[in-house]
Amino acid sequence: MKKRFLIAGLIFVGFAGFAQIRLPKLVSSGMILQRDASAKIWGWASPSEKIKLSFKGVVYTTIADKKGDWQIKLPAQKAGGPYKILLTASNKISLENVLFGDVWVCSGQSNMELPLGRLVDKYPKVIANANNTQIRQFLVPDEYDFKEARKDFSTGSWLSASPKNVLDFSAVAYFFALDIYEKNHVPIGIINTALGGSPAQAWISESAIQKFPAYKAEVESYKDDQLIKSIETKDQAASNAWYKNLNITDEGLKNNWKSDLDDSNWAEMNVPGYWANVELGKLNGVVWFRKEINVPKSMVGKSVKLLLGRIVDADSVFINGKFVGTTSYQYPPRRYLFNQGILKEGKNTIVVRVVNNSGDGGFVIDKDYQLIVGNEIIDLKGKWKYKLGAKMEPSPSQTFVRWKAVGLYNAMINPLSNYVIKGALWYQGESNTSKPEEYKSLMETLVADWRKQWGQGDFPFFYVQLPGFMNEKSEPTESNWASLRQQQLNLLAVSNTRMAVAIDLGEWNDIHPLNKQDIGKRLALQAQSLVYGSKALVSSGPIFKTLARNGNMLEVSFSNVGGGLMAKGDKSLNYFEVAGADRKFVWAKAKITNNKVLVWADEIASPLYVRYAWADNPAKANLYNKENLPASPFEARVK
């Protein structure tokens, strides 16, 4: 009898728990709902349960369907708040501090994901002044799913901009939101759903990816949990074995090279630099570096900031034998903070253990290498002692499962599609440069797919063209990065898309350029023009329009010339090249005439093709309009 009673009790408790209404993570206190549109409030309950919603003195009701799904649409609201929304069923949920404004989905790979916390030295005042409850971010967790399109996130909440919270905001998205808010005084909601290294196909739904057979097959294979487990287990085991062998054979660990020792027989090299360029040559493994510095008494007993640029690939840093910081991969800036008790007056020794997995190991040049205490700076560039700790084969390659097709769409985009938005911002492309020829098709599919899933028509879709990156070339050459920029340029044929040209905002030695403020502002310019009523605003630099041939000269015309074309710096135009039918490009001369550009090369009698800024990093490209916005790189052919 007791057993029956217990079972019945458990059934009742389970049913009561199930019956309670539940909301998605997005629909929570602090959220910003889209103004001037019928916003959705949705969630889950027991089948046929009645849900009441109270808002501004009005009660709205609905009944959950057979699956327990329900939604209520609020009438369009003007920008403003804060408001309270009360939901009542078998339980009550109160949503506090709700605003109505404009909501932007911000997606892509690491340059969209990169938080302001990585830029504290570049934008200290921006961060310190980030006190604005009208700008809020929802940070989507980094997850993937190949089996189904999820309905909710595992975690997430809305946070207002503050000096603390803004450190986790997408830097690009924050600068965009700040610019839009300052000009329009409308609350701005950022949904930050981006993941470093991700290719475009990872953000497309399964139904839309069907037109790409290779990616369709990829999705099917990764629905197998055992396959994923096998890959991850194998990869982890291989990585663990590599590092175990590295640590066992590392003479520096065996002999405690982080502490005081006689390094008179160690070799020297200039830092920053790569050990492939010195006697060590091109090898993988671990190399130890040591430098003695003289620290004045005025720098002792205070907070210290150590900047070590960027290091390929991983590093552990010690000062006077004491550990001060580590970074496990090459991309983050090395910024280590520590307090008193480590520096001492007089001689101090900095030791850096550098682990290189593949490629050229060492210290990235053209970065800051400094020890900073208040306003006092010790420059760390110059001669460092170094010694090989262990030589290794390149580390085994890894399969990044989470970057495979459809996985990020299912887990990081689909749960958003009920949430009414103003539009989307996109910064991605680096991970598709190995196959640039397919990028326009992928992005056309992605834009159409998202618009279909949201069901809001052709909402605005703004994206960033890839900036310059890698070494500059002295001669015309083929470039996958340039080819992908052309694909991005061609994407403008899709309605309600706009592109922020960023060719001048890159860094040759950093795939994550630090200037995110101008990226955000250029995206905001496009939004001001297309969305916020400033149609007369010049929101872009010159965009290729037409090409005609006149003898041995090509005449290029542009849209978005604004106040007129100019060669920035009052110099001659750079980075134009032409070719005949053989497509053998040579550097060309170019001049601005009547807001067109005339291009020619003496050795090409019948030019047929023209290119501008066609390189990985065309750093000297200088065609702008007088609004100081750069022209997009392009290739064109005489028709």
Solvent accessible surface area in square Angstrom, and as a share of the most:
residue,aa,sasa,rsa
1,M,189,0.84
2,K,180,0.76
3,K,151,0.64
4,R,183,0.67
5,F,160,0.67
6,L,112,0.56
7,I,85,0.43
8,A,57,0.44
9,G,31,0.30
10,L,114,0.57
11,I,119,0.60
12,F,144,0.60
13,V,99,0.57
14,G,45,0.43
15,F,126,0.53
16,A,44,0.34
17,G,50,0.48
18,F,120,0.50
19,A,10,0.08
20,Q,91,0.41
21,I,5,0.03
22,R,127,0.47
23,L,21,0.11
24,P,4,0.02
25,K,67,0.29
26,L,2,0.01
27,V,2,0.01
28,S,27,0.17
29,S,52,0.34
30,G,9,0.09
31,M,0,0.00
32,I,0,0.00
33,L,4,0.02
34,Q,6,0.03
35,R,46,0.17
36,D,79,0.41
37,A,28,0.22
38,S,53,0.34
39,A,2,0.01
40,K,44,0.19
41,I,0,0.00
42,W,13,0.05
43,G,1,0.01
44,W,34,0.12
45,A,4,0.03
46,S,10,0.06
47,P,65,0.41
48,S,80,0.52
49,E,24,0.11
50,K,118,0.50
51,I,0,0.00
52,K,87,0.37
53,L,0,0.00
54,S,38,0.24
55,F,4,0.02
56,K,117,0.49
57,G,84,0.81
58,V,75,0.43
59,V,87,0.50
60,Y,49,0.19
61,T,75,0.44
62,T,34,0.20
63,I,111,0.56
64,A,3,0.02
65,D,70,0.36
66,K,184,0.78
67,K,166,0.71
68,G,0,0.00
69,D,42,0.22
70,W,14,0.05
71,Q,73,0.33
72,I,10,0.05
73,K,109,0.46
74,L,1,0.00
75,P,66,0.41
76,A,63,0.49
77,Q,23,0.10
78,K,162,0.69
79,A,41,0.32
80,G,22,0.21
81,G,36,0.35
82,P,94,0.59
83,Y,62,0.24
84,K,108,0.46
85,I,0,0.00
86,L,53,0.26
87,L,0,0.00
88,T,29,0.17
89,A,29,0.22
90,S,75,0.48
91,N,31,0.16
92,K,144,0.61
93,I,41,0.21
94,S,44,0.29
95,L,5,0.03
96,E,78,0.35
97,N,68,0.35
98,V,0,0.00
99,L,2,0.01
100,F,0,0.00
101,G,0,0.00
102,D,0,0.00
103,V,0,0.00
104,W,1,0.00
105,V,0,0.00
106,C,1,0.00
107,S,0,0.00
108,G,0,0.00
109,Q,7,0.03
110,S,22,0.14
111,N,1,0.01
112,M,0,0.00
113,E,46,0.21
114,L,8,0.04
115,P,38,0.24
116,L,0,0.00
117,G,31,0.30
118,R,64,0.23
119,L,3,0.02
120,V,31,0.18
121,D,64,0.33
122,K,90,0.38
123,Y,17,0.06
124,P,77,0.48
125,K,161,0.68
126,V,31,0.18
127,I,17,0.09
128,A,61,0.48
129,N,116,0.59
130,A,1,0.01
131,N,109,0.56
132,N,27,0.14
133,T,82,0.48
134,Q,51,0.23
135,I,0,0.00
136,R,4,0.01
137,Q,7,0.03
138,F,0,0.00
139,L,84,0.42
140,V,3,0.02
141,P,24,0.15
142,D,68,0.35
143,E,48,0.22
144,Y,60,0.23
145,D,22,0.12
146,F,7,0.03
147,K,114,0.48
148,E,111,0.50
149,A,47,0.37
150,R,68,0.25
151,K,122,0.51
152,D,24,0.13
153,F,8,0.03
154,S,64,0.42
155,T,81,0.47
156,G,27,0.26
157,S,60,0.39
158,W,13,0.05
159,L,83,0.41
160,S,28,0.18
161,A,3,0.03
162,S,29,0.19
163,P,49,0.31
164,K,164,0.69
165,N,38,0.19
166,V,0,0.00
167,L,59,0.29
168,D,82,0.43
169,F,1,0.00
170,S,0,0.00
171,A,0,0.00
172,V,0,0.00
173,A,0,0.00
174,Y,3,0.01
175,F,4,0.02
176,F,1,0.00
177,A,0,0.00
178,L,38,0.19
179,D,18,0.09
180,I,0,0.00
181,Y,44,0.17
182,E,104,0.46
183,K,114,0.48
184,N,38,0.20
185,H,134,0.60
186,V,12,0.07
187,P,4,0.03
188,I,0,0.00
189,G,0,0.00
190,I,1,0.01
191,I,0,0.00
192,N,3,0.01
193,T,0,0.00
194,A,4,0.03
195,L,3,0.02
196,G,17,0.16
197,G,17,0.16
198,S,0,0.00
199,P,13,0.08
200,A,0,0.00
201,Q,20,0.09
202,A,0,0.00
203,W,0,0.00
204,I,0,0.00
205,S,6,0.04
206,E,48,0.22
207,S,76,0.49
208,A,20,0.15
209,I,0,0.00
210,Q,75,0.33
211,K,131,0.55
212,F,24,0.10
213,P,105,0.66
214,A,74,0.58
215,Y,23,0.09
216,K,87,0.37
217,A,60,0.47
218,E,39,0.18
219,V,2,0.01
220,E,90,0.40
221,S,50,0.32
222,Y,23,0.09
223,K,56,0.24
224,D,71,0.37
225,D,79,0.41
226,Q,125,0.55
227,L,61,0.30
228,I,20,0.10
229,K,127,0.54
230,S,65,0.42
231,I,31,0.16
232,E,82,0.37
233,T,81,0.47
234,K,151,0.64
235,D,19,0.10
236,Q,103,0.46
237,A,57,0.44
238,A,35,0.27
239,S,25,0.16
240,N,82,0.42
241,A,60,0.47
242,W,19,0.07
243,Y,77,0.29
244,K,134,0.57
245,N,72,0.37
246,L,1,0.00
247,N,66,0.34
248,I,102,0.52
249,T,55,0.32
250,D,0,0.00
251,E,71,0.32
252,G,0,0.00
253,L,84,0.42
254,K,121,0.51
255,N,87,0.45
256,N,74,0.38
257,W,18,0.06
258,K,71,0.30
259,S,36,0.23
260,D,122,0.63
261,L,56,0.28
262,D,112,0.58
263,D,24,0.12
264,S,87,0.56
265,N,119,0.61
266,W,16,0.06
267,A,42,0.33
268,E,91,0.41
269,M,6,0.03
270,N,85,0.44
271,V,2,0.01
272,P,26,0.17
273,G,12,0.12
274,Y,50,0.19
275,W,1,0.00
276,A,27,0.21
277,N,121,0.62
278,V,49,0.28
279,E,164,0.74
280,L,40,0.20
281,G,21,0.20
282,K,147,0.62
283,L,19,0.10
284,N,15,0.08
285,G,0,0.00
286,V,0,0.00
287,V,0,0.00
288,W,4,0.01
289,F,0,0.00
290,R,8,0.03
291,K,33,0.14
292,E,99,0.44
293,I,14,0.07
294,N,113,0.58
295,V,1,0.00
296,P,54,0.34
297,K,150,0.64
298,S,56,0.36
299,M,3,0.01
300,V,50,0.29
301,G,40,0.38
302,K,104,0.44
303,S,77,0.49
304,V,6,0.03
305,K,45,0.19
306,L,0,0.00
307,L,21,0.10
308,L,0,0.00
309,G,9,0.09
310,R,10,0.04
311,I,0,0.00
312,V,15,0.09
313,D,13,0.07
314,A,14,0.11
315,D,4,0.02
316,S,25,0.16
317,V,0,0.00
318,F,23,0.10
319,I,0,0.00
320,N,40,0.21
321,G,23,0.22
322,K,104,0.44
323,F,115,0.48
324,V,18,0.11
325,G,9,0.09
326,T,82,0.47
327,T,21,0.12
328,S,88,0.57
329,Y,111,0.42
330,Q,49,0.22
331,Y,77,0.29
332,P,18,0.11
333,P,51,0.32
334,R,2,0.01
335,R,85,0.31
336,Y,18,0.07
337,L,105,0.52
338,F,20,0.08
339,N,99,0.51
340,Q,131,0.58
341,G,54,0.51
342,I,29,0.15
343,L,12,0.06
344,K,103,0.44
345,E,107,0.48
346,G,22,0.21
347,K,115,0.49
348,N,1,0.00
349,T,9,0.05
350,I,0,0.00
351,V,0,0.00
352,V,0,0.00
353,R,27,0.10
354,V,0,0.00
355,V,10,0.06
356,N,0,0.00
357,N,30,0.15
358,S,60,0.39
359,G,40,0.38
360,D,59,0.31
361,G,0,0.00
362,G,0,0.00
363,F,0,0.00
364,V,4,0.02
365,I,62,0.32
366,D,101,0.52
367,K,26,0.11
368,D,82,0.42
369,Y,0,0.00
370,Q,44,0.19
371,L,0,0.00
372,I,27,0.14
373,V,4,0.02
374,G,65,0.63
375,N,157,0.80
376,E,63,0.28
377,I,97,0.49
378,I,31,0.16
379,D,89,0.46
380,L,0,0.00
381,K,91,0.38
382,G,27,0.26
383,K,114,0.49
384,W,2,0.01
385,K,50,0.21
386,Y,11,0.04
387,K,74,0.31
388,L,57,0.28
389,G,3,0.03
390,A,7,0.05
391,K,142,0.60
392,M,22,0.10
393,E,137,0.61
394,P,73,0.46
395,S,31,0.20
396,P,49,0.31
397,S,103,0.67
398,Q,74,0.33
399,T,51,0.30
400,F,101,0.42
401,V,6,0.03
402,R,95,0.35
403,W,66,0.23
404,K,49,0.21
405,A,0,0.00
406,V,0,0.00
407,G,0,0.00
408,L,0,0.00
409,Y,3,0.01
410,N,5,0.03
411,A,2,0.02
412,M,0,0.00
413,I,1,0.00
414,N,32,0.16
415,P,6,0.04
416,L,0,0.00
417,S,21,0.14
418,N,53,0.27
419,Y,2,0.01
420,V,20,0.12
421,I,4,0.02
422,K,56,0.24
423,G,0,0.00
424,A,0,0.00
425,L,0,0.00
426,W,2,0.01
427,Y,0,0.00
428,Q,0,0.00
429,G,0,0.00
430,E,14,0.06
431,S,45,0.29
432,N,6,0.03
433,T,17,0.10
434,S,92,0.59
435,K,103,0.44
436,P,10,0.06
437,E,123,0.55
438,E,38,0.17
439,Y,3,0.01
440,K,52,0.22
441,S,45,0.29
442,L,0,0.00
443,M,1,0.00
444,E,59,0.26
445,T,8,0.05
446,L,0,0.00
447,V,1,0.01
448,A,61,0.47
449,D,6,0.03
450,W,1,0.00
451,R,20,0.07
452,K,155,0.66
453,Q,59,0.26
454,W,12,0.04
455,G,64,0.61
456,Q,63,0.28
457,G,46,0.44
458,D,75,0.39
459,F,9,0.04
460,P,20,0.13
461,F,0,0.00
462,F,0,0.00
463,Y,2,0.01
464,V,0,0.00
465,Q,0,0.00
466,L,0,0.00
467,P,5,0.03
468,G,2,0.01
469,F,35,0.15
470,M,67,0.30
471,N,94,0.48
472,E,67,0.30
473,K,89,0.38
474,S,95,0.61
475,E,110,0.49
476,P,29,0.18
477,T,50,0.29
478,E,118,0.53
479,S,8,0.05
480,N,74,0.38
481,W,19,0.07
482,A,0,0.00
483,S,32,0.21
484,L,0,0.00
485,R,0,0.00
486,Q,32,0.14
487,Q,34,0.15
488,Q,2,0.01
489,L,15,0.08
490,N,56,0.28
491,L,2,0.01
492,L,51,0.25
493,A,91,0.70
494,V,34,0.19
495,S,60,0.39
496,N,63,0.32
497,T,8,0.04
498,R,66,0.24
499,M,4,0.02
500,A,3,0.02
501,V,7,0.04
502,A,0,0.00
503,I,14,0.07
504,D,57,0.29
505,L,19,0.10
506,G,25,0.24
507,E,46,0.21
508,W,78,0.28
509,N,17,0.09
510,D,6,0.03
511,I,37,0.19
512,H,14,0.06
513,P,5,0.03
514,L,60,0.30
515,N,40,0.21
516,K,1,0.00
517,Q,51,0.23
518,D,51,0.27
519,I,3,0.01
520,G,0,0.00
521,K,90,0.38
522,R,30,0.11
523,L,0,0.00
524,A,0,0.00
525,L,41,0.20
526,Q,5,0.02
527,A,0,0.00
528,Q,12,0.05
529,S,8,0.05
530,L,45,0.22
531,V,34,0.20
532,Y,32,0.12
533,G,58,0.56
534,S,39,0.25
535,K,156,0.66
536,A,103,0.80
537,L,72,0.36
538,V,40,0.23
539,S,10,0.07
540,S,12,0.08
541,G,2,0.02
542,P,0,0.00
543,I,19,0.10
544,F,51,0.21
545,K,127,0.54
546,T,74,0.43
547,L,25,0.12
548,A,52,0.40
549,R,105,0.38
550,N,120,0.62
551,G,59,0.57
552,N,66,0.34
553,M,50,0.23
554,L,0,0.00
555,E,61,0.27
556,V,0,0.00
557,S,16,0.10
558,F,13,0.06
559,S,42,0.27
560,N,61,0.31
561,V,37,0.21
562,G,34,0.33
563,G,52,0.50
564,G,3,0.03
565,L,9,0.04
566,M,54,0.24
567,A,17,0.13
568,K,83,0.35
569,G,53,0.51
570,D,146,0.76
571,K,143,0.60
572,S,84,0.54
573,L,14,0.07
574,N,48,0.24
575,Y,20,0.08
576,F,1,0.01
577,E,0,0.00
578,V,0,0.00
579,A,0,0.00
580,G,10,0.09
581,A,87,0.68
582,D,92,0.48
583,R,98,0.36
584,K,141,0.60
585,F,26,0.11
586,V,38,0.22
587,W,89,0.31
588,A,19,0.14
589,K,110,0.46
590,A,12,0.09
591,K,101,0.43
592,I,56,0.28
593,T,52,0.30
594,N,136,0.70
595,N,66,0.34
596,K,75,0.32
597,V,0,0.00
598,L,32,0.16
599,V,0,0.00
600,W,50,0.17
601,A,4,0.03
602,D,105,0.55
603,E,119,0.53
604,I,26,0.13
605,A,83,0.64
606,S,67,0.43
607,P,0,0.00
608,L,27,0.13
609,Y,25,0.09
610,V,0,0.00
611,R,3,0.01
612,Y,3,0.01
613,A,0,0.00
614,W,13,0.05
615,A,3,0.02
616,D,19,0.10
617,N,14,0.07
618,P,4,0.02
619,A,67,0.52
620,K,125,0.53
621,A,16,0.13
622,N,11,0.06
623,L,1,0.00
624,Y,11,0.04
625,N,0,0.00
626,K,128,0.54
627,E,72,0.32
628,N,76,0.39
629,L,15,0.08
630,P,4,0.02
631,A,1,0.00
632,S,0,0.00
633,P,1,0.01
634,F,1,0.00
635,E,40,0.18
636,A,12,0.09
637,R,127,0.46
638,V,20,0.11
639,K,228,0.96
